[in-house]
Every structure is written in C-alpha cells, then in structure tokens.
Amino acid sequence: MAAGMATFSHHLHNGTSAYDALVAPPYELVPSPVSYPFYHFHRASVLSWISDKDLSLLVPLVVYWGVSLIFQLIDTLEIPHFEKYRIHEPEEVKRKNRVTKTQVIIAVLVQQALQTALGLYALEDESMKEVFRDHKGEMEVYGAWISRISFALLGPAMASRLLRYCGSELTRWTYWWGVPIAQFLWASFVLDTWQYFLHRYFHTNKFLYKHIHSLHHRLYCPYAFGALYNHPVEGFLLDTVGTVIAHSASFMSTRQAIILFGFSTLKTVDDHCGFALPYDPLQMLFGNNVAYHDIHHQQFGIKKNFSQPYFTHWDVLLKTRMTSEQVPMRIRERYRAGPCKVGKRGDVDVVKTVEEVEILQPLSSKEE
C-alpha cells in the first residue's frame, strides 16, 4: 500500500519543493521517528512465500471460490434459518436457469485465466520498492501541502495553532489513512463508471446483447459461483480490464491491488449469492446488493439497475434505477432483506423462459 502512496507522492511533489514556499514553521509536520500502522509490513512482500504481485492475483481466486462454497453449502443444505432469506426457491432456479452448473464453472475458470494473464502482464513487481521506501521524505511532501492548504483555508493564526498542536499527527493520518482511503474510493468510482456504461451498452446494442451479454442472463436466478459467468469477451472487458483501469487511475500500488481485487471479487460474489440477508455487512452498507442486482436479472428489471459493483449513483442520475418498491407487488417481499411475510418467495413465476421472450428484450435507445 505504501508504494501506491509513493506514486501518489511523486505526482503531489510536482510543482512544489517541500517548505520552500513557506517560512520555516516552528513546529513538526512529520512524525519522528516514523511510526507504522498495523496494516503496514516493512518488507519485500506481505507473505514471505509469495510476492505481492502474485498474491494480488491469487486472492481474488481464493475469495471467489471460498465465499461461493459457503453460499453453495447454505443453498444445498437448505438450512432453515437461511431459507427464509432465499430470493428464489431451488425449484425455480432449476426451472428457469438456461445453463448447467458445469458450463458456469468452465466459463468462470476461462475468465479467471484471462484475468490472471492480464495481471501478470500489467502489474508491477514492487518488492524492492517496499524495502527501500523513504517514508519520512514522502511525509515531508504531504506535510508541505497540508501546511499550504491549512494556511490558505484557515489563515496564518489558526493554521499555526492547528499545525503546532497536531501537525505531525495530521500528516501521519493523511499519509497512512486519508490518501489510501481516497484512492480506494476513487478506484471504486472509476470501476463503477466503466462497468455501468459498458454494461448498459451491452444491453442497448442488440448484436452485443444477442451474441455476448445474453450469456450472463441465462442465469435468471443468480447464484454465488455464477457471478463471473460471462462470455469471455465481456468478462475480459467489463471485469478484468475495468479493474486494471481503476487500479491504474488511482495510482495504487501492487500491494493495494490485493485489497482492491479481493474486495471487488467478494462484493461481486455477494451480489449474486441469492440470499437477501439482513445482517450481511455488504448488503447493509451498499444499496447495490444482491436484491438490487437480482432485479436486473428478471424480465421486469432487465432495462434497469445496470450499476455494479459498488454504488447506484449512475442508475439514479440516468434514471435506470428500480428499487424493491417498484417491483411488481406480488413478488416484492422477496427483494426485502428479512423473512418473506407472504407465502414462499418462489411461489410466483414471473420470469419467462428465453423461448418465450426474445432474448430478454434488449434495451433500445428509443425505449429509454
């Protein structure tokens, strides 16, 4: 993660030479000695037996199949506690899905092979950079900017008091927490933007929908390990390339990629898990969750909810959002986190088969 901040510091440093624009302050803006947060490992790699580059490619695979296995066990064992949170009954899944689980697994493995190959090509091995990092020098750059911004916003008197009282701590927090958090949020925004517009284009373009994106929509009733069931072209462009672009645009390090790639994978699997769990942290924190995305897989929501994997702002701004309150009344309960209050969630057959609907009626620009 620190290497990402080094890259960020390099861009930040352009146009400034630390304190030369300010009178030498009578306070410290850089902690001495430099202290490290709990997440920092001051060594070549997080784990001794694998480089950070290889770990960033391995974590998404472990997360994908590990979390999918948990949801698959919940699904197969039909544990009573979880059954009341199921969106689609097992019979409904078997009846409506137009692809076998073997086909799904093969397609996912192909996509994961492609994403690993791109990662090996695009990611940098930063092992030596981590060992010889000059954290104090980078913090001086941050401290200079914090000082400038403080003086500009607060004025000399108040800025001096603030920096004298907590200047070094402010620099430390910005360096170890503020910037990495901002990088992750920016990467999430970039990834959401890439996926929204490309995903929507796969629906508006009839050729792309018929020959590529309709493959994913053969899963009318999604399940966890089907999250990355896509045509290889779509999987490569939408997920793999999109995530690499988000990583590069946010100036993240290869070590930070471990978190970005792993968390994005976790979020994608959870969004397809098939259970509206009221205590699932991801479903609680994000409006773009399993219920939200499942609506998109249904006939009545095929032209809505294109956003993925994090937020819903593009759906809201471009008026393509469908909430659970807009779902047909007779099945609305299945999209609310918590026990279904009216009958069983799978009682109503609302999704027609692909033979009954012309490839799920791809959205045309006129229909928007």
Secondary structure as the mmCIF struct_conf table of DSSP 4:
data_model
#
loop_
_struct_conf.conf_type_id
_struct_conf.id
_struct_conf.beg_label_comp_id
_struct_conf.beg_label_asym_id
_struct_conf.beg_label_seq_id
_struct_conf.end_label_comp_id
_struct_conf.end_label_asym_id
_struct_conf.end_label_seq_id
HELX_RH_AL_P HELX_RH_AL_P1 ALA A 2 HIS A 13
TURN_TY1_P TURN_TY1_P1 ASN A 14 GLY A 15
TURN_TY1_P TURN_TY1_P2 ALA A 18 ALA A 21
BEND BEND1 LEU A 22 LEU A 22
HELX_LH_PP_P HELX_LH_PP_P1 VAL A 23 PRO A 25
BEND BEND2 PRO A 26 TYR A 27
BEND BEND3 VAL A 30 VAL A 30
BEND BEND4 SER A 32 PRO A 33
TURN_TY1_P TURN_TY1_P3 PHE A 38 TYR A 39
BEND BEND5 ARG A 43 ALA A 44
BEND BEND6 VAL A 46 VAL A 46
STRN STRN1 LEU A 47 LEU A 47
TURN_TY1_P TURN_TY1_P4 SER A 48 TRP A 49
STRN STRN2 ILE A 50 ILE A 50
HELX_RH_AL_P HELX_RH_AL_P2 ASP A 52 LEU A 77
TURN_TY1_P TURN_TY1_P5 GLU A 78 GLU A 78
HELX_RH_AL_P HELX_RH_AL_P3 PRO A 80 GLU A 83
TURN_TY1_P TURN_TY1_P6 LYS A 84 TYR A 85
STRN STRN3 ARG A 86 ARG A 86
BEND BEND7 ILE A 87 HIS A 88
HELX_RH_AL_P HELX_RH_AL_P4 PRO A 90 LYS A 96
BEND BEND8 VAL A 99 VAL A 99
HELX_RH_AL_P HELX_RH_AL_P5 LYS A 101 ALA A 122
BEND BEND9 LEU A 123 LEU A 123
HELX_RH_AL_P HELX_RH_AL_P6 SER A 127 VAL A 131
TURN_TY1_P TURN_TY1_P7 PHE A 132 PHE A 132
HELX_RH_AL_P HELX_RH_AL_P7 HIS A 135 LEU A 154
HELX_RH_AL_P HELX_RH_AL_P8 PRO A 156 TRP A 173
HELX_RH_PI_P HELX_RH_PI_P1 THR A 174 GLY A 178
HELX_RH_AL_P HELX_RH_AL_P9 VAL A 179 THR A 204
BEND BEND10 ASN A 205 ASN A 205
HELX_RH_AL_P HELX_RH_AL_P10 LYS A 206 HIS A 211
TURN_TY1_P TURN_TY1_P8 ILE A 212 ILE A 212
HELX_RH_3T_P HELX_RH_3T_P1 HIS A 213 ARG A 218
BEND BEND11 TYR A 220 CYS A 221
HELX_RH_3T_P HELX_RH_3T_P2 ALA A 224 GLY A 226
TURN_TY1_P TURN_TY1_P9 ALA A 227 LEU A 228
HELX_RH_AL_P HELX_RH_AL_P11 PRO A 232 GLU A 234
HELX_RH_PI_P HELX_RH_PI_P2 GLY A 235 VAL A 241
HELX_RH_AL_P HELX_RH_AL_P12 GLY A 242 ALA A 249
TURN_TY1_P TURN_TY1_P10 SER A 250 PHE A 251
HELX_RH_AL_P HELX_RH_AL_P13 THR A 254 ASP A 271
TURN_TY1_P TURN_TY1_P11 HIS A 272 HIS A 272
BEND BEND12 CYS A 273 GLY A 274
STRN STRN4 PHE A 275 PHE A 275
TURN_TY1_P TURN_TY1_P12 PRO A 278 TYR A 279
HELX_RH_AL_P HELX_RH_AL_P14 PRO A 281 LEU A 285
BEND BEND13 GLY A 287 ASN A 289
HELX_RH_AL_P HELX_RH_AL_P15 VAL A 290 HIS A 296
TURN_TY1_P TURN_TY1_P13 HIS A 297 HIS A 297
BEND BEND14 GLN A 298 GLN A 298
HELX_RH_3T_P HELX_RH_3T_P3 GLN A 299 GLY A 301
TURN_TY1_P TURN_TY1_P14 ILE A 302 LYS A 303
BEND BEND15 LYS A 304 LYS A 304
BEND BEND16 PRO A 309 TYR A 310
HELX_RH_AL_P HELX_RH_AL_P16 HIS A 313 LEU A 317
TURN_TY1_P TURN_TY1_P15 LEU A 318 LYS A 319
HELX_RH_3T_P HELX_RH_3T_P4 SER A 324 GLN A 326
BEND BEND17 VAL A 327 VAL A 327
HELX_RH_3T_P HELX_RH_3T_P5 MET A 329 TYR A 335
BEND BEND18 ARG A 336 GLY A 338
BEND BEND19 LYS A 341 GLY A 343
TURN_TY1_P TURN_TY1_P16 ARG A 345 GLY A 346
BEND BEND20 ASP A 347 ASP A 347
HELX_LH_PP_P HELX_LH_PP_P2 VAL A 351 THR A 353
TURN_TY1_P TURN_TY1_P17 VAL A 354 VAL A 357
HELX_RH_3T_P HELX_RH_3T_P6 GLU A 358 LEU A 360
HELX_RH_3T_P HELX_RH_3T_P7 SER A 365 GLU A 367
#
